[in-house]
Amino acid sequence: MDDRLVEILEKILLIDRSSITPDLRREDIEDWDSMTHLVLISDIEEEFGVSFSDEQIAEVMSVADLITLISS
């Protein structure tokens, strides 16, 4: 997993990097609400120089989904 993504997740979700795995889901993190989700997506788009559609953003339910989006 890209260190830049881990750093963004750690910073935005306020969780320890050791708990960040591809299997981590939105429902597992109480603070990963809709507003936090938008901030997270915005930071990822800026860091990786990518842009996601509204549909793609709505479909993200896990770290694995983020990795897939960034890779595509």
C-alpha positions in Angstrom: 0.0 0.0 0.0 1.3 3.4 -0.9 2.7 5.4 2.1 1.1 8.5 0.8 -2.4 6.9 1.1 -1.6 5.6 4.6 -0.5 9.1 5.7 -3.8 10.6 4.4 -5.9 8.0 6.0 -4.1 8.3 9.3 -4.4 12.1 9.2 -8.0 12.4 8.2 -9.5 9.4 10.0 -7.3 10.0 13.2 -6.3 6.3 13.4 -3.0 4.6 13.9 -1.3 3.4 10.7 -1.0 -0.1 12.1 -4.8 -0.5 11.8 -4.9 0.6 8.2 -5.3 -2.4 5.9 -7.1 -2.9 2.6 -9.8 -4.7 4.5 -10.6 -1.6 6.6 -14.2 -0.5 5.8 -16.1 2.8 6.4 -18.4 1.1 8.8 -15.4 0.1 11.0 -14.5 3.7 11.7 -17.0 5.8 13.5 -15.5 9.1 12.3 -15.6 8.0 8.6 -18.8 9.9 8.0 -20.0 11.6 4.8 -18.1 14.9 5.5 -14.9 13.1 6.4 -15.3 11.0 3.3 -15.4 14.1 1.1 -12.3 15.5 2.8 -10.5 12.2 2.4 -11.4 12.0 -1.3 -10.3 15.6 -1.9 -6.9 15.0 -0.2 -6.4 11.8 -2.2 -7.3 13.5 -5.5 -4.9 16.3 -4.8 -2.0 14.1 -3.6 -2.3 11.6 -6.5 -3.3 14.0 -9.2 -6.5 12.1 -10.0 -10.2 13.0 -10.2 -13.1 10.8 -9.3 -16.7 11.0 -10.5 -19.5 11.4 -8.0 -20.5 7.8 -8.7 -17.0 6.5 -7.9 -16.9 8.5 -4.7 -20.2 7.1 -3.5 -19.1 3.6 -4.2 -16.0 3.7 -2.0 -16.7 1.6 1.1 -13.1 0.5 2.0 -9.4 1.1 1.8 -9.3 -1.5 -0.9 -11.8 0.5 -3.0 -9.6 3.6 -2.6 -6.5 1.6 -3.8 -8.5 0.4 -6.8 -9.6 3.9 -7.7 -6.1 5.4 -7.4 -4.7 2.6 -9.5 -7.2 3.0 -12.3 
